[in-house]
Amino acid sequence: MHFFKYRGEELYAEDVPLSKIAKRFGTPVYVYSRKTIERHYKTYRDSFKYIDHLLCFAVKANSNPVILKLLARLGAGADIVSGGELYLALKIGMDPQKIVYTGVGKTEEEIAFALNSDILMFNIESEEELRQIDIIAKKLKKKARIGLRVNPEVDAKTHPYISTGLKKYKFGIPIEEALELYLFAKRLKNVEIIGVHSHIGSQITVTEPFIQSLSNILRLTENLKRVGIDIKYLDIGGGLGIRYKDEEPPLPSQLSMELKKLLLGRNVKIILEPGRSIIGNAGILIGKVLYIKKAHKNFIITDTGMNDLVRPTLYQAYHQILPVVKSRLTRTVFGDLVGPICESGDYIAKDRSLPALKRGDYFAVMSAGAYGFSMSSNYNARPRAAEVLVDGKKATLIRKRESYDDLIRNCIL
């Protein structure tokens, strides 16, 4: 559930009309609902209250520091994949003992940064990474707490670019090789084995892959116990999908019910890494129509494109398009809603029935809170969008729109 609703002909974010935000802050602009973020986080927290757990928000989904701070105050930790994400999490006061570090390409500098920050756990993606962490921990006179990211060979039934649970992808250690690598890790003097990690993909809309993955991982933990390796943390990843169009993904409570019989009675702390399912439907992108072009089909040309929201181009993803102010005539047109970028792939909606927008109209790209701003770019030297957080009747700028000066700020001229 989210708090972007029509009141009469006006689309609101909580108690603020989006037209007011667009006029005040300009477009393109990302708008987030605090009430929605809090609701989604608390739904996870309450759904898994039957077992000791830690919710680590997937920072890659949305790394705005104000949103991270809001989640940290609710009790969240962070699932990070870079030194930059670690910096952001620490900068807003995140407890390092609630931070887990995943990712196949951790540099020596990033590993040292995480060790010196005393994070909870590294999720190891390869034998060479494990060796490197042991070497760096020795130099720093630290003990690196680790788990292996185990690839459970489970098909997440999602887009191939966001599926990670099969051995053909770059992520994780094949489950059939995990026991041997754990035994090797056990012999290393500068690491401490505390966990097992598994993450099978993103935008997963059925529960079966989660059940299969957890079942496979629990069998591994039982085998580890037989060889004297006791697992304290079971990081079961994230990946629960949201509704973009007509999907019917399970709610956290439904997923929890399915996993409950596998988890109850186990002396282990569960780590979950939700990202999209917390922030995806808590954010939208507002754009403005620049021109209407009628050729072999209708083109609605706007001031926002693939530089602001790359998901439609990259994943052929669907985002609902709503007029910020509805017309009394609920006409639609068939065509494309496109941006200003010099690429044929620059579109937000393609070959679809769209609101019959006209020049100067504002529109909302729904479900844009996850992987929207965080994947945006300066392509075509376009400054990145502003970000606004709505809390009841208050709309607060939480990231300024970039200026042309920002485009050369780090250049040496």
N, C-alpha and C positions, 0 to 999 in steps of 0.2 A: 504494500500500500504506500502511496505517496501523497503529498499535499500540494499538488499542482492541479487545480480544479477551476472550472468555469463558474463565474458568478454572473448570471445573465449572459451578456455577450463578451465579457472580459475574462481572460485567463489569468489566474492568480497563482503566486507562490505564497502559500500560507495566507497571510492577510494583506499582501502587497500586490497590486496589479502589475503584470509584467510590462505593460506599456509604459508605466511610470519608471521602471528600472531601465528600460531601453532608452528612454528620453534623457534620463539623468546621467547614465554611465556610458551611453553610446553602444554601438554594436560593431562586431560580434561581442557577446558577453556570456560567460557561463554563470548560471544562477543555481545555487544549492539551497535546499531546505533543511535547516537544522532539525526541525521536528521529525523529518523523515529519517535522517541519519540516526538520531537517537532511538527512534522506534525500531529500526532494523537491527541496531546493535543489541538492544535489550531483548529482542525476540531471540537472537542467538543465545544470549546469556541465560535466559529463562529456559530455553529448549534443552540445554545441556547441563542444567543444574543438578541432575542426578549423579553426576560424576565430577571429580576434580578436573578442572579444565582451565586453559588459558586461550583467550581469543587474541590472535596476532593479526592485525589488519594488514592486508597486502598493499604495501605502500605504492607499488607500481601502478595500482588502479587509479590512485589520486594522491598526489604528494603535496598538496597545498598545506603549508604548516599550520594554518588555522584549523583546518579539518583534522589534521593529525592531533593537534592539541585537544580538540573537542573529544576525540575518541579516547585519548590517553586519560582525560579526566573521568571518562566513563569506566575506565579500568582496562582498556585495551593495551596490548603490546603491539609489536611490529614484526611483520615478515618482510625482510629486506633482501635485495639482490645486488646491491652496490654500496661502495663507500659513501656516495652522495646520499643515498637513502638512509644510511646509518647516521650521517651528519645531521640530516633533517630530523630524524627521530630523537636524537640526543639534544638537538638545539631547542626543541619544544618541551624538553623535560621528561621524555619517555624513560622509564626505568630500564636500564640495560639488561636486567635480569628477566625482562619480558621481550627481548629481541632475539629472533632467530635469523640466521644468515644463510640463504640458499643461493644458487646460481652457479653455472658451469665455469665461469671465467673470473674468479676472484684473483686480483693481483696481489703481489707481495705486500704492497703498501696498504691495500684494503684489509688484508689479513692481520697485519700488525695493528692497524687502527682498531679493528674489532677486538683483538686480544687485549690491547691496552684499555679498551672501553669496558672490558669484562662482560661481554654479552652472554646470554644464556647458552647458546649452542650454535655451532656451525653444522649445516647439513652438507655433508661431503658428497661430491658428484663424481669423483674418479680417484683411482689409486695415486696418481701423481699429485693431485691436490692434497690428499691425506699426508703424503710424504712431505710436501712443502709446508703444510701447517705444523707438522711435528718439528721441522727444522727451525721455522720462525719462532715457535713457542719456546724452543730451547734457547735461542739467542736472547729472547726477552725474559727468560726465566719465568715463564708462565706455563700454566696447564690449560690446554685447549679442550673445552668440552665439545664433544662431537656426537653426531649421529650420521648414519649413512642414508643418503636419499636412494631408496630402493625402487627400482622400476618393476612394478608388479605384473607387467604384461597384460594390461587390461585396456580394452578399447573404450574410451570415454564417450564415444558416439557424438562427437562434436566436430566443429570445423578442424581440418587437419593442421592448420597453423596454430591452433590453441589446444591441440591434443598432445599430451606429454607422457602417457603411460605405457607406450609400446617401445620395444627395444630399437626400432628403426629411428627413433628420435634421439636427439643429443643428450637428453636429460637422464640422470640417475644411473644406478648400477643394476644390471640384470639380476633379478631375484635369485637365480640359480648360482650366481657368483658372490652373493652377499655374505654368506656364512664364512667363506674363506677370507674375504677382506676384513670382516670383523675380527677374525682370529689374528690376522696380521696387525690390525689396529691395537689389539689387546697387548701385543708385544712392544709397542712403542711407548717410550718413557714420558713423552710430553703431551700425550692426549689422554683424555678420560672419556670413555664411552658412556653416554647417558641416554641415547635415544635412537629411534628409527623414524625416518621420514618417508612419506609417499605423497606425491601429488600427480594426478592423472590427467589434468586438463582444466579448461575453463568453459563457462557457459554450458554446463552439463544439466540436462533437463529431465533425467530419470535417475532413480536411486540405485539401480542394479550395479552400475560400475563402482560406486562407493562401497557397496556391500562386498562385492567380489574382491576389490582391492584390500579392504580391511581384513577380510578372511585370510587372504594370502599373507599379509604382513603379520597377522597374529600367529600363523603357523611358523613363520620365521622367528618371532620372538620366543616361541616355545623351544625351538631348536637352539637358539642362543642361550637360553637358560640352562639347557642340558650341558653346555660347554663352559658354564661359569660366567656368562655375560648377562647381567641383570639390567633390563631396560627400565628406566625411570620415566621417560617421556615418549609418548607415542604421537608423533606429529602426523595427522591424517590429512593435512593440506586443506585446500579450499576448492573452488571451482563450481559451486552451486550457481545455476543459471538464474536469469531474470526474464520477465516478459518484455520483449521488444515489440512483438506483433501478436501472434496467436499461440505462442508457446504456453505450456502449462507446467512450469518447473515446480518441483516439490518445495514447500516451505521449510525453513530450518526445523520446525517442530516435526514435520513429516520425516525428514531425513534422520532426525534424532531418534524417532520411534523405531526406524528401521535398524539403526546401529546399536540401539540400547541393549538388545539381547546379546550382542557380541562383546559389549564393553562392561556390562555390569559385573561386579565382583572382581575386577582386575585391579591389582595394586599398581596403578600407573596413572600418570597425569596426561590428559589429552590436550594436544595443541591443535587448534583449528586456525585456518588462514583465510577467512573470507575477505573478499575485496569488492568485486562487482555486486554481489548480493547485498552489500551494505550501502554502497555509494552510487550504483548504476542508476537506479530510478529516483535517487535523491538529487539529481542534477539535470539541467537542461541547457541547451545552447540557443540563444536568441540571435537571429539574423534579420537583415532588412533586404527587401526586394529592390534591386537597382533598375532592372529593365525586364520587359517581356518580349521575347523573340519568337515569332511564329515562322517556322520553316517547314520541313517535312513533318515535324512534330513541335509541340510547345516546349519552349525553354524558359524557365523562370530563373533569371540571372540574379545572383545575390552577392552580398558582401562577405559571405562566409563559405569556406570550401575545405578541400582536403588538408590544407595547412592547419586548420582549426580542429577538424574532426576527420581523421584518416580511416576510420573503421569501414565506412561504405566502400571506399576504394580498395582497401587492403583485404577485407574479408567478405566483400559484397553484403555487408550487414544492413539490416533494415532498421530504420529509425522512423517512428511516427512523426509526421509533420502536422502541426496545428497552428491555425491563425491565432495571433495574440488577441485580436479583436475579431469576433465572428461577424460575418455579414448576415443580414436577415435573409439574403438569398444564399442558400447552402449549395451553390454551384461547385462543381469540380471540373478539372481539366486533366487530360492524359498527357504525360510528358516527363520531363526531367527538371529537377531542382538542382541547379549547378552553381559553382562558385567562380571566382575571378582568376583562378590559377591557370597558367598556360600549360595544361595537360588535358587530354581527352578523358582521362580517368577522374577528373575533378568533378565529382557530383556528391550530393547528399542523398538524393533519391532519384532513381532511374526507372524509366518505363513504368510509371505508376499513376494511379488516379490521385491527384493532388488538389488541395484547396485552390480555388480560382483567385489567387493572390494578384495584386496589382502593384504598380510602381509605388514605393514608399511604405508598403505594408510591412509590419513586423510579423515574424513567425517563430515558433518554438520547435526545436529539434529535441524530441523527448528521449529519455533514457540515456542521456549523454554524460552522466556524472562519472562513469568509469571509463578509463582509457580515452578520454576526450582531451582535456588540456594536457595531461601527462604525456600524450603522444604527439602533441602539436609541434609545429616547427616554424622557422622563419623563411620557408621556401618562397621564392619570388620576392625576397626581402620585404615580407609582410610582417609587421609587428604582431606579436601574439596578443590574444584577447585578454580582456579584464575578467576578474572573477568576483562574484558577489555572494554573500551568505545572507539568507533571509531568516530572521528569528521573530516569528509573530508579525508585528506591524513594522518591524525595523529591517531595513536593507543596508548591509555594511559592505563596503569595498574591501576585499581581502587580498586582492592582487591588482596593482595598477596595470592599465593597458600599456604595453611597450610603446616607446616613441621611436622616431627615426634615429635619434641619438643612441638609443640602446642597441641598434644594429651594428654600430661601430665601437661600442664601449670597450671591448677587449682587443680591438685591432691596434696594431702598431703601424702608424701612418708615417 
